Amino acid sequence: MSEVVKKEDKSGAVSVRVEDDLRQLKPSLEKVTVSEGRTTLNTQALNIRKHAEDCLKTVNKQQLVLPPIEDLQKKTISKWTPCLEKISDVKKQRENLPGAPAGEQDKLALNMCLPNKRSIRHQKSGKLLTDTHRKRANEAKGDRIISGSVVNLQGAESKGHHILVVPKEDFWTDSKSTCHEQPVCKTKAESTYLRADKDCTPTETPAFATTSKSMVPRSPQSLPVDIPRYLFTIRSGQVDPMAADFCHFKQCFVLCWSSVVDVLEALQKLLREFAVPLAKVGGERLVELSHVWDSGWSKAPSAMPVLSVLENWEEVSELISHPGQRYKGEGGIEAAAIHIQSSWRRYLARTAYLCHCRRKWAAGTIAISWLMHAQLCRVRKALQARRFSQLENSRSRAQHLAANWKRIQSFKRTIIHIPSLGYSQGKRLNLRGSDILQNIQMSRLCDIRDENVEVIYICPQHLGNDILDYYTSLLKCDGATDGADTRTARASSSVRRYIILTPEAVDYFPTHNMCLSTLLKYSPQTLKHIRNLIQGKHAYIVGGIAHVDDLAVADELGLPILGPEPAIAQHYSTKSGGRRIFVGAEVDVPPGQGDIYSLNQLHETLAELMTQNTDVQRWLFKIDSEDGSHGTAYCDTCHLSCYKWALQEYHRYGPELWNPKCIQETVLLRYLDEIPEWLTHYAQPAKTSCYPNWACFLKTFLRQGGVVEAYPPSNSVTCLTVDLLLEPGGEVTMFSCGDQLHGGCKLEAIGSIVPQSSVHPETLHSICTRVGRACLQRRIVGYVSVDLVSFLDHNTMEKKVWAVDLDITYSNQLAMTQMLLMMTGGTLNCRTGCLEAPMPISEKCCEHQIVPKAPVGNLCAVIGNHLFHYDLSMLYNKVFLMMCKAHGIRFNKKTKQGTVFAFFDSSKRSSIGMITVSEDLQRALATFARHLSVIHQEISIPKSQGETNFMEVIKEIEDILQMTQNKLQREAKPAS
């Protein structure tokens, strides 16, 4: 018995040395190579052959029981072959082993494929099966232990390797259980453990004899049914070393206890740190984790793999996951302090970093902003210098034009017409159909009726051949009464004396609503063409609404502008600016006040004006930057509750005693109280298409400034427009005058009646002369349009004339008047208020008889400069003219009477101009209204809802005819 114990001790010692050598061998593994169906491991300094042989000798000295003969006859003995699954698992490990000779690779591969000499892993149940357990199970069933004999495997005997040969059925039973995959942690170290020879077998006794017997494969009948799990308990992070379960576990795994201790200590430390009161440990899981720990983890693993060895790991994990649990256990105060300090340091570092990032971003933003500002300043300075140079050059050329004006007018000259609308950018962007509005003055071409004039017309859009052909035929007929040969020569000369150019920038900026001067500025080819046309000729520019780009174009062409500087024009073109000029010219203006920019100022000014002018029943509010009725609103005093009381107070004191402020104070205060609510409820814009309500209008009014004016206190009010030419030489010339023709809005003029008949010509001439001189004093030259109103004052029964508006531009009325004079061949004498035209000679003269001078007759014309109808776009211009001709709507060149049209565009074709000429005013009005009605009936589509002002103009003319007829009847009654 003592010998057996010694042998077992010797065998155990040899196994321990082998285990130590393998543990020392792990760091030196460097390379694993796999070649064609054969597994080879290369190692360096591998010197365990001697220890392996010693172990084999010790094992072979033990007595082995051979199987009975009857069993050998029934079972075939086959050579054992390596498990392919086991071989494939060591591929990755071999790649990390250092190189070794081919023979050593074969040996190491063969040893790794063999079952462990100390234990066999029972993979099916996931437990370690000891020889003692197998022996007890076999003895219980009465089975005999069968051991195989030692044979050579592929020449392994020659190299000193002995292989156990067992029956095929018994061996594959154990090999399947050995090769069964275990559910362990998915780490590289664990996979290495599964492939390496690191199995540890639990033992009942410390002797190695029993362990050596476990190398013998067992039959399936010899496997145990129940396997112990080696459970023990850890309380408050400490294991009781004297506990029976722990002692049993330690005794079973004494051979690998050095690895188990490390894991156990880590587990106890973790449980103490988190103050876990009770933990149940599975011994076998702990041993498996120790192999993984010992195989590849260079540092302690996370808590989850360690907790996986616990039977109650769910409860422990839930306890550990509670916030603050770490600080209840061992070292909790220090851990809390460290966490607080690290958090505070992190906060300080994060705050400093964010502050640094903000400062860095701010520095970058400031730097970029400064660079952009500097660049912008340089560009601004360059632009200012360039514009100042352009302005100085323009002033120099303007002085030259003023000095040579009369001489230039007497010689041949070229006029470059640029009908530009130089509104502000915000206004231009909200302007619909700006190209059509800028082309309404295409009748400027009729300046060629003067034989010394050549016209270069800059068109804001591309015109079709139909319009070009129409104006060509129109300009051939200048209304002269000369002979046929003379008329032919004049017609051919007229065609050669005008040209229409369209800037190429029209195609580059189709939706930017740029003014025509800006488009021409960015059209170098058109500018070059103009320079070639005016080379060696007297020329000047006639623009529209002044813009700074007018100076740029003039500087490029080197030509003077017949007009004021843009800054001067913009200053006096406002409603407030025009009112200042009228006051300076000492002409009558309506009661009112300009330059209003605040709501309190509006209320106070309006209350004061209403107190001083109690007879005014309507007050007008005009935005400075708007033209016509687009920026006009009104409010009637009849809606004011205290208005009747104020009239009673006025009549009680009388006109003589009403002027003192002390008497007006009571009414003034009453007005101040009621005006805000009165304006809110009853003030309304004149055209709701521009401003839908009073709130929108008031917002623009206060932002841009405006004027408050009185509407004439009369039921019969006539508005008229006078066009003046303020010559650079200092003279004032009236070019056109006409009574305004209104549409639906009584404050918007869409035409005129030429000549005017509402104001005495001398009175009109005197007013216009004073206004013109006041403009010249403010360096305003060129074309100016003055709007006046005439009415009968019921208090004095005298006719009054108020100057209400001033437009520093070439007006639409003047352009249409040029066409009128071109077609009739006549002249408009504003001093006498007559439109004179040569009449045809009825009698034929003999050959030798002197041709008498053509008689001159007076004509009257009705002009519609902006008639629009949505359904006009359905007809081409030629078709429209054919339709009018079929209805007798045409112009008679001999009698100088009839109707002529002006076309503005070839695409939309919704706007036209129309002139009707007749012998007297009533016939001209009736003809104009009849022709307009015929056109409306012919082009209107049933149920069409397109916009039109035809019917509004017709109604306005009918009212004028009715008033004229009533006036004639009143004049005829006293005579009878």
TORSE-662376 format. One record per residue (C-alpha): residue in one letter; y negated, z, x. Coordinates in steps of 0.001 Angstrom, whole numbers, padded with zeros to 6 digits, always signed. Layout:
// TORSE-662376
AYZX/...
***
This chain:
// TORSE-662376
M+000000+000000+000000/S-002313+000792+002884/E-001662-002619+004391/V-002643-004275+001195/V-005878-002341+001136/K-006607-003288+004742/K-005944-006952+003979/E-008223-006770+001000/D-010933-005083+003082/K-010569-007720+005770/S-010742-010513+003214/G-013829-008898+001602/A-015533-008614+004973/V-014855-012254+005725/S-016288-013235+002298/V-019419-011178+002915/R-019942-012906+006265/V-019480-016303+004650/E-022016-015372+001984/D-024504-014262+004631/D-024027-017472+006571/L-024617-019542+003457/R-027789-017565+002680/Q-029055-018229+006216/L-028036-021872+005883/K-030281-022577+002851/P-033612-022892+004729/S-032079-025406+007144/L-030881-027836+004459/E-032976-031005+004851/K-031226-034106+003757/V-028661-035275+001243/T-027479-038862+001216/V-025332-040596-001344/S-023309-043634-000398/E-021152-045830-002526/G-018941-043521-004601/R-018688-041021-001789/T-020782-037887-001427/T-021947-036854+002029/L-024053-033842+003068/N-025810-033789+006412/T-026526-030345+007897/Q-027695-028988+011204/A-026346-025925+012939/L-023494-025644+010452/N-021034-023182+012040/I-019026-021696+009222/R-015729-023460+009831/K-014372-020522+011751/H-015267-018065+009002/A-013722-020346+006382/E-010481-020605+008328/D-010339-016837+008691/C-010785-016465+004967/L-008015-019021+004262/K-005660-017309+006629/T-006249-013974+004967/V-005647-015454+001558/N-002559-017423+002605/K-000894-014270+003900/Q-000697-012981+000376/Q+002429-013538-001603/L+002244-016354-004160/V+004773-016855-006947/L+006129-020378-007265/P+006696-021824-010724/P+010213-021913-012158/I+012292-025022-011614/E+012520-025765-015298/D+008713-025791-015513/L+008464-028145-012545/Q+010796-030599-014187/K+008703-030636-017338/K+005362-030888-015569/T+004310-033452-013059/I+002458-032282-010005/S-000541-034456-009187/K-003094-034241-006471/W-006342-032538-007343/T-009377-034804-007415/P-013023-033719-007242/C-014900-033310-010476/L-017333-036213-010671/E-019772-034215-012762/K-019810-031501-010135/I-020348-034064-007381/S-023248-035743-009212/D-025030-032414-009555/V-025397-031996-005782/K-027139-035302-005102/K-030650-033916-005177/Q-029670-030917-003104/R-028134-033094-000417/E-031360-035037-000063/N-033006-031851+001204/L-030282-031108+003807/P-030797-032062+007443/G-028722-034866+008896/A-025203-034240+010167/P-022328-036286+011513/A-020206-038213+009087/G-017240-035941+009607/E-019233-032847+008809/Q-020593-034550+005702/D-017029-035146+004463/K-016065-031553+005106/L-019080-030126+003343/A-018615-032453+000399/L-014957-031505+000113/N-015699-027781+000285/M-018345-028051-002458/C-015892-029856-004725/L-013219-027173-004394/P-013070-024095-006655/N-014654-021019-005146/K-012302-018998-003030/R-013613-015792-004545/S-014067-016586-008204/I-013721-019185-010884/R-016614-019557-013425/H-015492-019705-017003/Q-018131-022154-018323/K-016902-022392-021895/S-017952-018824-022724/G-020797-018672-020171/K-019294-015571-018500/L-017748-014788-015133/L-013944-014493-015413/T-012328-012181-012903/D-008760-012292-011678/T-008186-008831-013118/H-009127-010031-016613/R-006852-013070-016296/K-003990-010871-015063/R-004327-008473-017966/A-004449-011333-020439/N-001365-012993-018967/E+000560-009729-018852/A-000291-009105-022497/K+001175-012484-023467/G+004121-012290-021071/D+003062-015384-019117/R+003862-015886-015492/I+001251-016669-012851/I+001807-020115-011501/S+000434-021001-008148/G+000472-024356-006534/S+001434-025308-003060/V-000814-026372-000220/V-000966-030144+000312/N-003147-032545+002226/L-005971-034364+000381/Q-006994-037734+001849/G-006312-036630+005401/A-007998-033322+005015/E-005010-031562+006623/S-005703-033246+009867/K-009119-031679+009831/G-007842-028198+009041/H-008616-028175+005288/H-005911-026888+002903/I-005947-027875-000721/L-004232-026086-003606/V-002143-028411-005754/V-001639-027212-009302/P-000141-028720-012419/K-002460-031249-014087/E-002660-029442-017414/D-003392-026025-015864/F-005946-027384-013427/W-007977-029412-015944/T-008119-026395-018214/D-009927-024469-015509/S-011861-027495-014202/K-013308-028213-017646/S-014405-024633-017990/T-015841-024775-014490/C-017742-027996-015100/H-019084-026864-018494/E-022927-026878-018417/Q-024653-023528-018879/P-027922-023049-020836/V-030125-021639-018091/C-033800-021932-017095/K-034900-025526-016419/T-036036-025155-012845/K-035204-026890-009651/A-033959-023682-008120/E-031548-023107-010991/S-030105-026609-010767/T-029569-025931-007099/Y-027788-022753-008031/L-025446-024576-010390/R-024452-026967-007625/A-024279-024505-004745/D-021436-022143-003966/K-023220-018952-005064/D-020849-017628-007713/C-020416-013901-007925/T-017345-012463-009582/P-017327-009038-011255/T-014587-006726-009971/E-012771-003736-011403/T-012142-002283-007924/P-013911-002684-004633/A-010751-004163-003089/F-010732-007915-002403/A-007041-008356-003078/T-007507-008771-006772/T-010332-011217-006195/S-008173-013368-003952/K-005601-013628-006674/S-008191-015120-008998/M-008105-018357-007002/V-004861-019290-008732/P-005520-021563-011753/R-004334-020191-015066/S-002857-021852-018072/P-004853-021966-021341/Q-002602-019256-022740/S-003679-016905-019945/L-007484-017024-020794/P-008958-013831-022317/V-010261-013727-025844/D-013174-011258-025384/I-015278-010832-022260/P-017598-007877-021691/R-021373-008586-021299/Y-022158-005615-019032/L-025067-004256-021092/F-027208-001397-019831/T-030513+000128-020953/I-033926+000465-019288/R-036157+003150-020751/S-039893+003232-020002/G-039383+000813-017148/Q-036775+002914-015338/V-033004+002481-015257/D-030766+005536-015122/P-028622+005066-011969/M-026098+007562-013220/A-025557+005933-016579/A-021961+004792-017156/D-022913+001287-018300/F-025145+000729-015291/C-022527+002117-012883/H-019912-000164-014403/F-022256-003150-014023/K-023056-002257-010443/Q-019387-001799-009560/C-018476-005219-011038/F-021187-007113-009143/V-021237-005186-005912/L-020751-008342-003811/C-024061-009899-004908/W-025943-006674-005545/S-028599-007427-002930/S-029830-010362-005054/V-029490-008444-008314/V-031614-005586-007030/D-034637-007834-006483/V-034510-009164-010020/L-033868-005728-011453/E-036861-004279-009637/A-039069-007113-010877/L-037823-006512-014424/Q-038477-002767-014210/K-041959-003378-012806/L-042769-005768-015626/L-041558-003298-018251/R-043556-000460-016678/E-046704-002540-016485/F-046521-003349-020183/A-045284+000111-021252/V-042113-001163-022887/P-040246+001914-024178/L-036778+000375-024488/A-035120-002743-023101/K-031484-003783-023316/V-030384-005843-020321/G-027557-008352-020280/G-025901-007911-016928/E-024492-011408-016656/R-027898-012970-017455/L-029405-010743-014812/V-026870-011975-012255/E-027495-015607-013181/L-031249-015081-012839/S-030688-013460-009453/H-028922-016633-008261/V-031854-018740-009488/W-034274-016306-007893/D-032412-016323-004618/S-031899-020108-004625/G-035387-021562-004834/W-038234-019395-006116/S-040596-018686-003254/K-042674-016363-005435/A-042022-014169-008421/P-041439-016182-011606/S-043398-015775-014828/A-042573-013128-017391/M-040578-015359-019738/P-037673-016137-017347/V-037426-012447-016458/L-037467-011406-020116/S-034716-013899-020889/V-032147-011437-019440/L-032943-008953-022225/E-030879-008700-025363/N-033970-007600-027340/W-036308-010073-025621/E-037971-011050-028930/E-039173-007499-029597/V-040255-007089-025990/S-042108-010424-025972/E-043917-009537-029154/L-044952-006194-027672/I-046104-007779-024426/S-048143-010438-026285/H-050276-007767-027994/P-053869-007844-026648/G-054517-005019-024197/Q-050837-004044-023828/R-050989-004656-020088/Y-053592-001937-019683/K-051374+000718-021335/G-048717+000620-018668/E-048434+001316-014983/G-051617+000412-013111/G-053328-000443-016376/I-056642+001152-015432/E-056772-000740-012143/A-055753-003978-013880/A-058444-003454-016516/A-061022-002781-013840/I-059939-005887-011921/H-060055-007970-015093/I-063500-006673-016008/Q-064801-007275-012517/S-063319-010757-012352/S-064690-011579-015789/W-068104-010336-014779/R-067969-012255-011512/R-066827-015320-013448/Y-069702-014848-015876/L-072201-014526-013042/A-070767-017532-011251/R-070660-019563-014474/T-074209-018563-015348/A-075417-019465-011880/Y-073551-022748-012022/L-074968-023655-015420/C-078432-022692-014214/H-077902-024877-011183/C-076717-027745-013384/R-079733-027366-015647/R-082082-027303-012707/K-080340-030268-011166/W-080531-032175-014458/A-084158-031153-014886/A-084963-032212-011353/G-083298-035569-011921/T-085041-036019-015258/I-088399-035078-013757/A-087858-037418-010853/I-086870-040331-013092/S-089705-039563-015489/W-092144-039419-012636/L-090889-042715-011234/M-091128-044300-014672/H-094581-042806-015178/A-095732-044053-011810/Q-094311-047497-012512/L-095893-047491-015965/C-099234-046473-014492/R-099039-049286-011987/V-098197-051767-014727/R-100985-050431-016913/K-103471-050651-014100/A-102356-054179-013353/L-102651-055145-017017/Q-106022-053464-017332/A-107259-055229-014246/R-105960-058535-015518/R-107426-058037-018991/F-110733-056936-017508/S-110747-060073-015407/Q-109963-062147-018496/L-112753-060412-020395/E-115257-061029-017607/N-114260-064678-017422/S-114554-064956-021211/R-118042-063485-021156/S-119060-065892-018444/R-117751-068864-020397/A-119365-067541-023613/Q-122750-067450-021880/H-122254-071023-020752/L-121311-072032-024295/A-124431-070364-025728/A-126652-072059-023204/N-125231-075526-023862/W-124361-075204-027550/K-126788-077776-028935/R-125939-080308-026240/I-122210-079822-026835/Q-122686-080296-030594/S-124412-083619-030035/F-121695-085062-027802/K-118023-085671-028230/R-116075-082481-028112/T-112580-081105-028656/I-111952-078149-030939/I-108727-076230-030430/H-107875-074480-033690/I-105590-071439-033346/P-105268-069891-036854/S-103870-066641-035494/L-103590-063437-037525/G-104173-060830-034827/Y-103247-057806-036918/S-101920-054622-035371/Q-098242-054519-034496/G-097329-052172-037349/K-099022-054385-039893/R-097503-057582-038500/L-093978-056174-038603/N-094364-055424-042327/L-095902-058828-043052/R-093686-061234-044973/G-093942-064942-044216/S-096429-064581-041373/D-095828-068158-040206/I-096818-069504-043632/L-099852-067226-043867/Q-101054-068440-040459/N-100592-072063-041530/I-102559-071810-044795/Q-105603-073046-042875/M-104012-076340-041904/S-106992-077993-043566/R-108898-077272-040358/L-107669-080716-039356/C-110435-082086-041581/D-113000-081258-038883/I-112348-084788-037631/R-114608-086056-040425/D-117237-085734-037697/E-116681-088767-035492/N-117561-086782-032369/V-114839-084210-032970/E-111229-084237-031795/V-108920-081541-033107/I-105936-079908-031414/Y-104245-077828-034100/I-101770-075154-032979/C-099154-074801-035713/P-097056-071612-036023/Q-093955-073502-037214/H-092197-076814-036906/L-093389-079224-039586/G-091271-081875-041246/N-092082-085534-041268/D-093025-085359-044940/I-095970-083048-044234/L-097001-084952-041121/D-096982-088236-043024/Y-098907-086649-045893/Y-101725-085378-043679/T-101798-088647-041787/S-102435-090571-045006/L-104859-087880-046203/L-106978-087944-043046/K-107270-091745-043139/C-109296-091381-046322/D-112533-089655-045413/G-114362-090486-048635/A-116791-092933-047027/T-118209-095798-049090/D-118365-098306-046245/G-116739-101694-046289/A-113038-102363-045950/D-113207-103222-042245/T-115253-100149-041486/R-112903-097917-043436/T-109883-099356-041569/A-111513-098729-038214/R-112462-095201-039210/A-108917-094530-040469/S-107306-095619-037220/S-109855-093594-035287/S-109167-090516-037382/V-105435-090701-036688/R-106077-090775-032956/R-108497-087853-033014/Y-106127-085071-033985/I-102846-083717-032698/I-100562-080951-033955/L-098718-078818-031391/T-096118-076105-031966/P-095566-073550-029155/E-092023-073473-027809/A-092055-069666-028018/V-091678-070019-031804/D-087988-070656-031139/Y-087717-067726-028707/F-089162-065074-031033/P-088225-066096-034574/T-088174-062585-036075/H-090814-060691-034077/N-093762-061658-036314/M-095949-062322-033288/C-099416-063660-033836/L-099982-067290-032919/S-102079-066460-029840/T-099228-064407-028401/L-096734-067199-029031/L-099046-069674-027316/K-099506-067278-024401/Y-095746-067375-023745/S-095510-071175-024101/P-096330-072670-020688/Q-095336-076207-021652/T-097724-076244-024629/L-100516-074817-022471/K-099912-077503-019887/H-100029-080161-022599/I-103342-078811-023879/R-104811-078794-020364/N-103917-082450-019976/L-105506-083293-023343/I-108842-081551-022668/Q-109211-082584-019050/G-112787-083778-018451/K-113919-083049-022033/H-116168-080524-023716/A-113897-078141-025581/Y-113828-074693-027081/I-111414-072519-029062/V-111771-071504-032701/G-109390-068677-033429/G-108498-066571-036420/I-108394-062761-036496/A-109261-061756-032940/H-106529-060494-030625/V-106436-059587-026921/D-104085-062492-026262/D-106899-064851-027294/L-108533-063969-023987/A-105309-064673-022090/V-104957-068115-023684/A-108620-068921-023054/D-108262-067823-019431/E-105181-070013-018966/L-107019-073014-020407/G-110384-072133-018907/L-112160-072551-022243/P-114725-070458-024140/I-113953-068895-027510/L-116260-069421-030462/G-115939-065849-031601/P-116612-062232-030646/E-114691-060174-028163/P-111497-058711-029657/A-112698-055111-029351/I-115979-055871-031141/A-114230-057854-033844/Q-111683-055093-034507/H-114430-052463-034682/Y-116596-054264-037251/S-113804-055945-039218/T-112907-052638-040862/K-114327-051628-044226/S-116379-048894-042630/G-117586-051230-039871/G-118676-053889-042349/R-120539-051265-044358/R-122434-050212-041211/I-123483-053816-040604/F-124687-054188-044203/V-126690-051000-043936/G-128173-052236-040655/A-129030-055579-042281/E-130872-053693-045050/V-128954-055336-047861/D-127861-053557-051003/V-124453-051931-050822/P-122574-050022-053516/P-122866-046236-053507/G-120207-044910-051215/Q-119230-043414-047888/G-117167-044684-044991/D-115134-043191-042139/I-113168-040741-044289/Y-110141-039228-042529/S-109313-035954-044324/L-108474-034915-047858/N-111236-032319-048084/Q-113738-034883-046867/L-112489-037283-049535/H-112863-034716-052326/E-116283-033517-051225/T-117629-037034-050696/L-116285-038247-054015/A-117715-035245-055894/E-121121-035775-054339/L-121122-039518-055100/M-120022-038953-058687/T-122744-036358-059166/Q-125433-038715-057858/N-124159-041792-059734/T-123108-040640-063159/D-123206-044166-064612/V-120355-045417-062373/Q-117147-045542-064376/R-114716-046659-061647/W-114440-045676-058017/L-112681-047728-055354/F-110781-046477-052306/K-110396-049003-049463/I-108262-048621-046339/D-110174-049651-043234/S-107526-051865-041647/E-106443-053728-044789/D-107934-056949-046081/G-108420-058156-049631/S-106878-056045-052373/H-103813-054988-050338/G-105494-051768-049243/T-107483-050955-052380/A-106958-048328-055074/Y-109100-047277-058004/C-109580-044427-060451/D-111564-044372-063706/T-113879-041514-064535/C-112986-041636-068217/H-109845-039632-067385/L-111935-036801-065948/S-112225-033971-068484/C-115684-032857-067371/Y-117176-036362-067208/K-118717-036246-070690/W-120223-032828-069973/A-121666-034192-066699/L-123277-037094-068598/Q-124826-034661-071029/E-126251-032660-068150/Y-127646-035841-066584/H-129317-036970-069812/R-130668-033451-070424/Y-132575-033433-067163/G-133328-037166-067017/P-133280-039537-064021/E-136538-038129-062591/L-135407-034474-062453/W-131735-035099-061589/N-132129-035794-057850/P-132690-032189-056580/K-129515-030571-055178/C-130013-027340-057043/I-129762-029097-060389/Q-126678-031080-059358/E-124853-028060-057935/T-123221-027006-061236/V-121814-030469-061873/L-120802-030812-058220/L-118751-027626-058300/R-117101-028666-061537/Y-116182-032024-060024/L-114724-030335-056942/D-112379-028298-059119/E-111051-031224-061134/I-111050-034130-058639/P-107740-033238-056849/E-105746-033185-060076/W-107628-036201-061411/L-106725-038309-058380/T-103109-037171-058413/H-102529-038245-062020/Y-104812-041230-062563/A-105513-042934-059207/Q-103394-046035-058640/P-103195-048844-056060/A-104504-052263-057017/K-101270-053943-055832/T-098134-051880-056211/S-096174-054322-054052/C-097917-052874-050991/Y-098221-049244-052031/P-096048-048180-054976/N-098004-045026-055836/W-101084-043016-054995/A-099230-040667-052638/C-098168-043525-050353/F-101628-045028-050478/L-103324-041715-049730/K-101106-041094-046698/T-102135-044415-045130/F-105739-043970-046239/L-106110-040656-044418/R-104228-041838-041326/Q-106236-045041-040784/G-109494-044019-042418/G-111241-045639-045331/V-114206-046051-047639/V-115080-044712-051086/E-117248-047133-053081/A-118485-047528-056615/Y-117356-050422-058755/P-120293-052231-060380/P-121193-050446-063672/S-121091-053578-065782/N-118727-055530-067991/S-119688-058845-066405/V-119123-058855-062657/T-118990-061965-060488/C-117663-061953-056948/L-118540-064654-054451/T-117692-065483-050858/V-120061-067013-048333/D-118888-068466-045002/L-121367-068327-042154/L-121402-069821-038698/L-123155-067543-036260/E-123970-070063-033549/P-123990-068894-029931/G-127553-070182-029771/G-128641-067544-032311/E-128858-069532-035536/V-127164-068678-038829/T-125674-071523-040855/M-124085-071302-044306/F-121010-073515-044326/S-119485-072637-047671/C-120166-070569-050772/G-118188-070156-053954/D-117510-067849-056854/Q-114175-066131-056508/L-111229-067008-058714/H-108905-064044-059326/G-105320-063724-060393/G-103625-060763-062005/C-105511-058347-059777/K-109269-058501-060363/L-109848-057375-056778/E-107915-060220-055105/A-109345-063703-054658/I-106879-066596-054684/G-109419-069365-055066/S-113048-070176-055630/I-115442-072381-057569/V-117663-074502-055314/P-120603-074362-055300/Q-121402-070853-056481/S-123629-070376-059495/S-123822-066590-059934/V-126644-065838-057466/H-129891-067688-056939/P-129575-069832-053784/E-132703-068412-052169/T-131570-064847-052764/L-128177-065695-051372/H-129682-067378-048328/S-131886-064382-047635/I-128975-061931-047819/C-126738-064056-045628/T-129447-064589-043046/R-130047-060871-042693/V-126320-060160-042427/G-125937-062930-039851/R-128736-061616-037689/A-127328-058097-037846/C-124001-059500-036608/L-125669-061425-033785/Q-127380-058252-032656/R-123917-056700-032287/R-122668-059712-030250/I-120686-061155-033124/V-120600-064951-032998/G-118479-067611-034644/Y-117290-067781-038227/V-117927-064847-040562/S-117064-064417-044233/V-119213-062193-046487/D-118069-060944-049914/L-120752-060158-052503/V-120749-058988-056115/S-123417-059761-058694/F-123862-057973-062000/L-126512-057085-064545/D-127908-053565-064255/H-128188-052203-067786/N-130760-049613-066774/T-133259-052086-065322/M-131841-055279-066903/E-132075-056911-063517/K-129391-058796-061616/K-128140-056934-058603/V-126206-058201-055611/W-124113-055871-053482/A-122545-056704-050153/V-119015-055273-050304/D-116921-056779-047499/L-117201-058538-044150/D-114406-060558-042506/I-115013-061713-038938/T-112697-064706-039096/Y-112317-068290-040237/S-111615-067925-043984/N-109176-069799-046219/Q-112062-070882-048425/L-113803-072530-045486/A-110638-074435-044531/M-110213-075744-048091/T-113926-076596-048255/Q-113446-078796-045180/M-110708-080689-047057/L-112987-080963-050085/L-115782-082486-047991/M-113279-084785-046267/M-111958-086158-049560/T-115357-086561-051232/G-117314-087596-048153/G-120080-085314-049337/T-121964-082285-048134/L-122394-078769-049442/N-126012-077706-049518/C-125967-073915-049837/R-129776-073712-049890/T-129832-075664-053157/G-126381-074717-054372/C-125209-078321-054781/L-122135-080295-053763/E-123496-083781-053122/A-121296-086838-052640/P-122052-090570-052486/M-121117-092396-055655/P-119614-095921-055694/I-121927-098904-056272/S-121150-100553-059606/E-123109-103842-059151/K-122008-106501-056682/C-124632-107804-054293/C-125119-111314-052968/E-124333-112233-049425/H-127975-112313-048258/Q-129026-109341-050361/I-129485-106027-048620/V-126831-103511-049600/P-128551-100644-051363/K-127911-097088-050332/A-125141-095442-052324/P-126418-093044-054927/V-125667-089372-054493/G-124105-087397-057288/N-123437-083733-057833/L-119857-082605-058108/C-118091-079356-058851/A-114745-078268-057431/V-112182-075610-058174/I-110188-074506-055146/G-106878-072650-055168/N-106173-071740-051558/H-102986-069713-052103/L-101004-070717-055188/F-097357-069737-055071/H-094420-070402-057339/Y-090831-069517-056484/D-089412-072655-058134/L-091552-074943-055951/S-088879-074592-053287/M-086527-076640-055494/L-088554-079801-054881/Y-089291-081634-051671/N-092925-082408-051054/K-092501-086148-051670/V-090673-085506-054928/F-093410-083097-055960/L-096106-085700-055313/M-094167-088326-057257/M-093857-085933-060189/C-097600-085217-060134/K-098401-088913-059939/A-096191-089560-062967/H-098267-087035-064917/G-101584-088469-063710/I-102276-085654-061308/R-103901-087440-058386/F-107180-088026-056622/N-109327-091085-057314/K-110874-092213-054045/K-113521-094366-055766/T-114854-091860-058257/K-114249-088969-055845/Q-112630-087013-058640/G-109151-085711-059319/T-106717-083325-057725/V-105515-083118-054142/F-102930-080754-052612/A-102477-078935-049329/F-098973-078211-048050/F-098239-075407-045650/D-094557-075554-044697/S-091466-077730-044954/S-088791-075070-045359/K-089663-072589-048107/R-092242-074790-049885/S-093195-071968-052270/S-096956-072010-051536/I-099496-074809-051926/G-103225-075331-051962/M-104924-077281-054733/I-108424-078755-055172/T-109731-080269-058385/V-113032-082184-058323/S-115043-083169-061387/E-118585-083910-062485/D-119298-080497-064010/L-117931-076961-063900/Q-116247-076859-067319/R-114418-080129-066786/A-113297-079059-063313/L-111984-075738-064641/A-110228-077370-067584/T-108636-080034-065371/F-107481-077466-062847/A-105902-075284-065542/R-104258-078271-067284/H-102755-079644-064075/L-101517-076224-063087/S-099902-075762-066486/V-098147-079145-066250/I-096763-078312-062819/H-095576-074939-064049/Q-093753-076491-066989/E-092120-079179-064845/I-090833-076983-062040/S-089967-073802-063941/I-086272-073099-064399/P-085191-071397-067651/K-084662-067660-067259/S-086092-067833-063750/Q-087553-064547-062523/G-089217-065865-059388/E-092710-064752-058427/T-095673-066908-059369/N-099410-066581-059927/F-099849-069855-061848/M-100125-068245-065266/E-102512-065557-064016/V-104868-068191-062644/I-104640-070178-065855/K-105539-067077-067862/E-108471-066346-065541/I-109806-069878-065994/E-109424-069677-069757/D-111479-066468-069769/I-114166-068126-067674/L-114265-071120-070017/Q-114544-068810-073012/M-117408-066899-071413/T-119165-070132-070478/Q-118810-071495-074008/N-120161-068274-075508/K-123118-068390-073141/L-123918-071972-074108/Q-123727-071080-077779/R-126135-068159-077299/E-128565-070443-075462/A-128319-073106-078188/K-129099-070729-081081/P-132769-069937-080162/A-133459-073636-079588/S-132171-074504-083020/
***
